[in-house]
């Protein structure tokens, strides 16, 4: 259950970043407010996962999911570079997340 909470926290973190991007520097308050709410939800979910998981592992996985997810959103929605090197770096982060999960089992 802790891992499900942690993955959910990471996915909500991605939604937070997307909402804050959509706020256009707070010129659109509704997406900004949704981003703040998503940030709070993400932290609540992370905190719940920390009841069972080591802090270092949980934090690394949480930030890794967020980083890769936001980078992929940038590629898919905002025309960010999808160079092989950039994709390989994202794959390394995913491999690190999988490794942390595997070592925690």
C-alpha positions, 0 to 999 in steps of 0.5 A, a space after each residue: 500500500 505504501 508504494 501505491 501511495 508513493 506512486 500516486 504522490 508522484 503522479 499528482 506531482 506531475 499534475 501540479 507542475 502541469 497546472 502551474 505551467 497552465 497558470 502562466 505565471 499566475 495570470 490564470 489563477 484557477 490553474 495556479 490554485 489547482 496546482 497548489 492543491 495538487 502540491 498539498 495532496 502530493 505531500 499528504 500522499 508522500 507523508 502517508 507512504 513515509 509511515 512504511 518506507 525509508 525517507 531517502 527511498 521515498 523521496 528519491 522515488 517521488 522526485 524521480 516520478 515527478 521529474 520524468 513525468 514532467 519532462 515527458 509532458 514537456 516533450 509531448 505537450 510543449 515541444 521540448 527536445 526528445 533527443 536520444 540523450 535526453 530520453 536515455 537520461 530519463 530512462 536512467 531515472 526510471 531504472 533508478 526508481 525500479 532499482 530502489 523498489 526492487 531493493 526495498 522488497 
